[in-house]
Amino acid sequence: MKRLHAAMVCVFLLLQISVSSALAQGTAEDYERSGKLRARTQNKVYKDRVTPHWLEDHRRFWYRNDLPGGKTEFILIDAEKGERRQIEEEDIAALGKSVETPSSEVPPRRGRRGERPRAESPDGKWTAFVKEHNLHLRAKEGGKEIALSKDGNAEDGYREGVFWSPDSKKIVALRTKKGQEHKIHLIESSPRDQLQPKLHTLDYLKPGDRIDRTKPHLFDVAERKEIAVADTLFANPWSVQDVRWSPDSRRFTFIYNERGHRVLRLVGVEADKGTARAIVDEQSKTFIDYNSKFFVHYLDATNEIVWMSERDGWNHLYFYDAATGRVKNQITKGPWVVRGVDRIDDAARKIWFRVGGIHPGQDPYYVHHCRINFDGSASTFLTDGDGTHRIEYSPDRRYYLDNYSRVEMPPITELRRSEDGKRICELERADIRPLLRTGWKPPERFVAKGRDGKTDIHGVIFRPTNLDANKKYPIIEQIYAGPQGSFTPKPFLAFHHPQELAELGFIVVQIDGMGTNNRSKAFHDVCWKNLGDAGLPDRILWMKAAAAKYPYLDLKRVGIYGGSAGGQNALRAVLAHGDFYKAASANCGCHDNRMDKIWWNELWMGWPIGPHYAEQSNVTNAHKLRGKLLLTVGEMDRNVDPASTMQVVDALIKAGKDFELLVVPGAGHGTPGGYAKRREQDFFVRHLLGVEPPNRNAPPSE
């Protein structure tokens, strides 16, 4: 009897071990499944793209579908009749020659560079050049040289490239007062071509540095003198760009971006007297996002301008009288944003553009396409399907293909008519049956309210494909809260990097909190002088809402990881919200905004440098660390100064904190390569799952 009892106990224990192993997380089997995920999902989606070959009649096109098993099919479309039929490959030659398809986006000139500087005058009589930092002219006949300026020097002088008036009577030259140099030094410890380390030095301006100050100067060629232009409207330039003359030579204009990025002006200067006035005077109490929301289009024939602005709280287009600076009308309007301008037809007075948030009930980040008249009339939706869209026009632009998808919905391709945006016929729905047979599961879109209790915060949830809803899963957030964009995936993809981490036994989430881009101005402004916020209050509420719906999300075990700005965000999470985030992996982080590149940090954190820079620094706050931390940095990072990470290390050591550090020899920004990724995976497996990762130092099994 005792032997029977012992045997039964043994069997019970073996069954328990077997069940435990089957449901374990962070196992060797999980690592293997994760590592093979990309290969397993490759080339498993069909009919997700249509590449049209338009025929010379501009109403018919054919395309090829690659099918499972190496098969193919060919489809002929009659756009005029809305007919779709299958043809044989040998029939294609009889259809005739194909014609080129225009790009779906034909960007108008944004005005960043303006007219190209030219040395030779339009009338061919003069050549302008810089000699000993001063502006000179050389006559084409006889070669006589004339100095137009005499006070230029190496620290404050003229540079090559001038802008002639069309009548050759005036000339604009750019004069630059030099700022400071700022060098950073990188030590390459293990160069491939020599044994000894190498020292690399590069120019790298940082916030608060004294920058070059460039201003336009106006000269009268006949009088051989400078016409004084008061710089009251452009006294403190971050940049002066887009210098251009009016066709009648009566004035020139330029874009003035003031340092601190709270003023952006289109300045006009009268050529005869040098009188300057603001044609457009854009000002903000926070910042003007010149990086992603600047657009200007000039209509010289009618002396009008299309201009982009967030002045009403949303990113929209405005129509200006360029002579008076009067706003003739607001072209686009509403609680949605213009994401970009694709094309402008001056003659037809129409604009083709991309928008977000224009269809109520859809994700506001989905890109849709529209057309509108300059006066704001005849607004036409070119896309309406619930998803994010890209379009491609026929050669004569009478028709276009609309391809749209969502993270959980495979692409749909439709043929539509440009005149009214109406659908002619559906061309294809992507076939993902081979992908589904691999066990693939789509991420889930999830929405919860932000810190104000009103604003929708959008994100996605990645689950392991062997999810057991009766278990508890740690949550890991992939974060990148850079204000220059929004980062939660929107289109359909067969492979997402966060899914690799999910396969190890985690719920991985990705969220766009307040302070990121592509929503209202108020949503974006949360980041101003406040990058330390990183939308973390919204992200925490979002995860709590997800856990309320899905009890298998374990709010007691939450991790976070990110790189670059995301590295700053990840470390900030455990410093400022260590009661919620228990482990962070921060890769190549810009941990102190005074240490990183000048343009990115001054745009969001402001200028001059104030106490908020130090207050939000991860270095300053390193002593607040709770939980587990992995810092990763590449020694040859030319994007974010590696010293930014090492100063965090120094502060942590001084505070007596425990942490892990991985310095990758020779690696650049993001420490590319599989080793850093594997170390990050091991970090979370060890500290959130409580499992020891596979021993890669063990001797090979015999």
MOJORA-V491464 format. One line per field, one symbol per residue. ss: DSSP state (2 for helix, 1 for strand, 0 for the rest). phi: phi as a letter, one per 30 degrees, with the letter a starting at -180 (. if undefined). burial: 1 if it has 24 or more other ideal C-beta (glycine too) atoms within 12 Angstrom, else 0. A space follows every 50 residues. Layout:
BEGIN
ss: ???
phi: ???
burial: ???
END
This chain:
BEGIN
ss: 02222222222222222222222000022222222022222000010000 00111000011111110222011111110000111110222222200100 00000000000000000001000001111110011111100000111000 00000111111111000001111111100000111111000000000111 11100100000011111111000011100002220011111111100000 11111111000011111111000001111111100000000000011110 00011111100000011111100001111100000011111111100001 11111100000000001111111000000110000001111110000011 11111100111111111000001111111010222200000001111110 00000111111100000000001111110000000000000000002222 22000111111100000000222220000000000222222222222220 00111111111110222222222222000000111110000000001222 22222000002222200000022200011111110000000022222222 22220000011111000000000222222222222222200000000000 00
phi: .ddddddddddddddddddeddcdbidddddddddcddddcdhcbbidbb cdcddddicbabaccdceiidbbbbcccddcicbbdbcedddeddjddcd cdddccddddidcidddbdddedicbbcacbhibdbbbddcjidcbddbb cdbdcabdbdjbbddedicbbcbccbcdcdcbccbccddbddcadddccc bbdadbeiddcebcbdbcbcdddhbdcdbdcedbdbddabbhdacdecid abbacccddjhcbbbcccbdddcidcbddbbcbbdcbcdddbbcabbccd dchbbcbcacdcjbdbcbccdddcidddaddcakdabdclccabcdddhb bcacbbidcejceddddbcbbadedichdbdcbbedlccbbbddecidba cccbabecbddccbcbcdebiddcadcbcdccedddddjebddcdbbbdd ddibddccabbccddcecddccbdcbcdbbceddabbddcddbdbbeddd deddjbccbbbcddjccibddddddeddhadddhideddddddddddddb dddcddbccababieddedddeeddcbddcdcabccchdddbddcceddd dddccibddcddeddcdddeceddebicbccbacdcdccceedddddded dddddidcacbbcceidcdihdkdddddddededddcccicddeddcddd dd
burial: 00000000000000000000000111100110110010011001111111 01111001111111110000000111111000010010000000100000 11010001111001101110100001111100111110000000011110 01000011101111110111111111100000010101000000000000 00011111101111111111100001101010110111111111110010 11111111111111111111100101111111010111111111111110 00011111111001111111010010110111110111111111000011 11111111100111111111110101001111111011111111101011 11111111111111111100101111111111011001011111111101 00001111111111101000111111111111111111111111111111 11111111111111111111101111111111111111111111111001 01111011111111111111111111110111111111111111111111 11111110100110111111110111111111111110111111111110 11000010111111111111100001111111111111101010000000 00
END
